[in-house]
Every structure is written in C-alpha cells, then in structure tokens.
Amino acid sequence: MKKIQLETSVKKMLADVYTPVGIYLRIRDRFRDTVLLESTDHHAADNSYSFICINAIGGIEIRTAATMEIKLPAEQPEKLSITDRSAVPDQLWNFMQRFDVVKSTQKEAAFAQGLFGYSSFDAVGFFDTVQLQKPATETTAIPLMRYRLYQYVIVFNHYKDELFICENKIAGLESELTVVESLIRSKDVPVYPFAVSGAETSNMTDDDYRTMVAKGIQSCLRGDVFQIVLSRRFQQSFTGDEFNVYRALRTVNPSPYLFFFDYGEYKLMGSSPEAQLIIQQGKAIVHPIAGTFKRTGDDEVDQQMAARLLDDAKENAEHVMLVDLARNDLSRACTDVAVSHYRQVQYYSHVIHLVSEVQGKVPAAHNPFSILAKTFPAGTLSGAPKFKAMELIDTYEPTARSYYGGAIGFMGFDGSCNHAIMIRTFLSKNNTLYYQAGAGVVAASNPESELQEVNNKLNALKTAIGIAGEVAGN
C-alpha cells in the first residue's frame, strides 16, 4: 500500500495580544470544519496548551454499525463495510498507518500530527460485545465516531505566551497559510446574538427519574450490579449563535477540557472535568472521578463539605469501586498498573469531586484505539460490572445516550492519545441544545439525593445558557 507523506511546518508568533476565542471567531467564518480546544489549567507547563484546528483534509466517519467512510487528502471518500464490529479499532489504526509522518525537530508539530474527533457512547458496540438495543432518536442522532486530520493547527502555549501555526503539507494540497496569518492578525472579531426560545424540556419528569433510581437500587440489591450510573437529558431551543453558550460555559465552569467542535449540521461543546484516557511517554492514564457534593461558593463552608465528602461512606464506596474498575480496564491492555494518586479532593465551579489517578505501561507497538476500547466507556459513566450496567442503562433510560458519556479529543500518529469524557457537554442540533447528567446509584442510594446530584452537575450548563444572551454585547 502506497503511503501518503505528511510533513508539518511550524511558524512561531508571540501570543501576548491574542486569545484562542478571539482567533477562533475570526477564523470560523472563512473556513468550514473548525475545532477549538482549550484548557484552563495554565499553571502547569505540560497542560497549558490550546488548539484551533482548521480545514479538515481527511478522516474517518462511522454513521451506522454497518459502514464506515474514509477520506484521504486530495482523494474521493471511500465507503467500507463493517463485517466485524470488534475489528473497528484496528481499522481506525490501519487508516492512520497510511500516512508516512516526517518527525519534526519542533515539538509543537506533534500537536498537528494526528486526528481530532470523538467516539459517542453509542459506539460501545465496536469496543465491547455488548449491543445496545435502543436506537438514537433523529433529534440527537449523530455519527457514532468521527475523527479528522486538519491542514492547520494553531497551537497556543499559554505558559510561555507563544503561538505556533502548524501546517500539514501533503502533495496536491494548496497552502492558504497567508490567509490564516491574515485572519489571526485581523482586528475584527465578529459576534452574533443568542436567545433561548420557549421553555426547557426533559426526557423524563423528576418522579420518573426517582422511579428509575429506585429500579437501579433494586438491581444493586439483587446483585446484578454493584453500581449503575443513571442519567437524565434536558433540551432547550434557541435562536442565534450557540458559540455564546460555549463562551459563557468556559467562564462559569473552567475545566481542564474545554472544547467546541463544529461539524456544520451539529456541534459538540463542553467543559469536561474528566479524562477518558491519556497516553503519553509510554504510559496510559485514567482519572476516575466519583464522589460528588455541591459547592456553596463560601470557601470555609466548602472545606467543611470536602471533609464530609471524604468521610461519606456511600460516596467513598462508589469511588473505591470505580478506581478498581479503572485498574481492571487498564490491566487488559497495560502492564505495571498502579494507583498513582488516590481520593484527592478537587473543587469545580458548582461541585466538589473525589479524584484518583491510575497509570499503566503501554506495549511498545500499541494501538491507542484498542486501549481506548478497553477503557470505554468510563466506569464513572456506566457502573460496575460495566457490561451488565450498560445493558441495564439501555433498558432503564428512555432515550439512547448519543454523545453523552462518549470521549472526545486527539489521537496521534505516534500512538499518543488525550480524550475527555463528554460530560458537562452540549450537543447543538437543529437549533436545540441537548445536555445530560447522571448519578452513580448503589444499594445505599437515596432517589432524592441522586436527583439533586444530577441537578448540581447541570447547574453550570444551565447557568451558561442563562447568561449566553449577554455575551455578544461584550
């Protein structure tokens, strides 16, 4: 098979007068297929990057369980039949092997040498033998998986106030680097209004959710599962530009994973606190987040709440269970699996979480999609045992999850991976915002408490919708 040579050029600029949001607003009207990824964790040198991706030139898309479409740069799309669902991770990695990537002396080039995209929760059928029966409704139906190679990736190093324009050069592709530079330097920042339309609705009532939690408790008491994560969806119609909601959300709920993926017919945007999987420097890393209390906004009271969270038997039992599940998941693909950080208290805008870190050593010639498959979905979004929990979720929840609980991020040609879990996330489609949250249900759960946990997790998203109408005027 002939390989496509890919070489990445890097041009450096000072970034002290630019912001990722400002540049994204200038770029998005000129180029289709734009992506913005940010992190508010700028105090750490290794986690202080933001990215803007411009002009998709290739990639993979899976809309149904039967067919995938691949697109190579400067070539027509090609449809492939999926005859063996379990082979999809290998097919994805084989697609990436069709590129002969020239290693650059500039480390920033590596950020452009890979695919940006997502795997929805409903894509789990490609990663495990479980088959979800509930079909996605037309309102929230999106491709199960979508990963793209971009011609340009603008890299911000916030730690050093530097900006790099990375251009992936492939024979037959015309360069528009001067256009990209001109847009970056432009003073014009176009913004548009946003307004909600009508009332918020949900896929179930409060009583319906309490009843579903009671079913989950009975499943735990019967021994079907030790824990099950049951979620509820809301939706809100709107007019105007939903990027204002993202701008509000990044302020209301700063997090390590901020993202806005524009696919034209739909958009995914979020402020996720939790990584699905990180693969770097020979290690695979997951960060189980389980155990949640509401924040008050008063530092002294929040410290008391954190102490209560650390002592809460139910929340800690849930956390221990999901740390064990993370260890088991990584052990299926890695060696030397160990818990490197355990039960650390982390504060977010509206909630307090317990967070651990589990690491494992990856094989030398690993397929990152296979490791993603072994850890997917995160136990914090399914429960334990994972297989049975997913079957029960498919039975108990009234609608297919679509994007919610899936993973979104970057997959490098070098085998690296950085994916966030799609929680605290919106799907925007047909002028409607969809948002969802769940709670971990165990035998000792209280339906009312789990309902309030869902509300606490959604507070940041609902607040962002509420103030988004004011953003365009700023």
Sequence and secondary structure as in RCSB ss.txt:
>XXXX:A:sequence
MKKIQLETSVKKMLADVYTPVGIYLRIRDRFRDTVLLESTDHHAADNSYSFICINAIGGIEIRTAATMEIKLPAE
QPEKLSITDRSAVPDQLWNFMQRFDVVKSTQKEAAFAQGLFGYSSFDAVGFFDTVQLQKPATETTAIPLMRYRLY
QYVIVFNHYKDELFICENKIAGLESELTVVESLIRSKDVPVYPFAVSGAETSNMTDDDYRTMVAKGIQSCLRGDV
FQIVLSRRFQQSFTGDEFNVYRALRTVNPSPYLFFFDYGEYKLMGSSPEAQLIIQQGKAIVHPIAGTFKRTGDDE
VDQQMAARLLDDAKENAEHVMLVDLARNDLSRACTDVAVSHYRQVQYYSHVIHLVSEVQGKVPAAHNPFSILAKT
FPAGTLSGAPKFKAMELIDTYEPTARSYYGGAIGFMGFDGSCNHAIMIRTFLSKNNTLYYQAGAGVVAASNPESE
LQEVNNKLNALKTAIGIAGEVAGN
>XXXX:A:secstr
   EEEEEEEEEEE TT  HHHHHHHHTTTSSS EEEE S TTSGGG EEEEEEEEEEEEEE SSSEEEEE TTS
  EEEE S GGGHHHHHHHHHTTEEE   SSGGGGGTSEEEEEE GGGGGGTSS    S   TTT   SEEEEEE
EEEEEEETTTTEEEEEEEE TT    HHHHHHHHH        EEE S  EESS HHHHHHHHHHHHHHHHHTS 
SEEEEEEEEEEEEEE THHHHHHHHHHS  SEEEEEE SSEEEEEEE  EEEEEETTEEEE  EEEEEE  S HH
HHHHHHHHHHH HHHHHHHHHHHHHHHHHHHTT EEEEEEEEEEEEE SSEEEEEEEEEEE  TT  HHHHHHHT
 S HHHHEESHHHHHHHHHHHSSS  TTTT EEEEEETTS EEEEE  SEEEEETTEEEEEEEEEE TT  HHHH
HHHHHHHHHHHHHHHHHHHHHTT 
